C-alpha cells in the first residue's frame, strides 16, 4: 500500500509541475 501511495504522490507531483510548465510556456507565447 505505501508503495502505491508513494507512486501516486510522485505521479501527482510530476503532473503538477508539468502542467505548471505548460501554463507558463503558454503565458510566454501569448505575451509575445
C-alpha positions as CSV (number, residue, x, y, z in Angstrom):
1,X,0.0,0.0,0.0
2,X,2.7,2.5,0.9
3,X,4.5,1.9,-2.4
4,X,1.2,2.6,-4.3
5,X,0.6,5.7,-2.3
6,X,4.2,6.9,-2.9
7,X,3.9,6.2,-6.6
8,X,0.6,8.1,-6.9
9,X,2.1,11.0,-4.9
10,X,5.1,11.2,-7.2
11,X,2.8,11.0,-10.3
12,X,0.7,13.8,-9.0
13,X,3.8,16.0,-8.3
14,X,5.1,15.3,-11.8
15,X,1.7,16.2,-13.3
16,X,1.5,19.3,-11.2
17,X,5.0,20.5,-12.3
18,X,4.4,19.6,-16.0
19,X,1.1,21.4,-16.1
20,X,2.6,24.4,-14.4
21,X,5.4,24.4,-17.0
22,X,2.9,24.1,-19.9
23,X,0.9,27.1,-18.4
24,X,4.0,29.2,-18.1
25,X,5.0,28.4,-21.6
26,X,1.6,29.3,-23.0
27,X,1.7,32.6,-21.0
28,X,5.2,33.3,-22.5
29,X,3.9,32.5,-26.0
30,X,0.8,34.7,-25.7
31,X,2.8,37.6,-24.2
32,X,4.8,37.7,-27.5
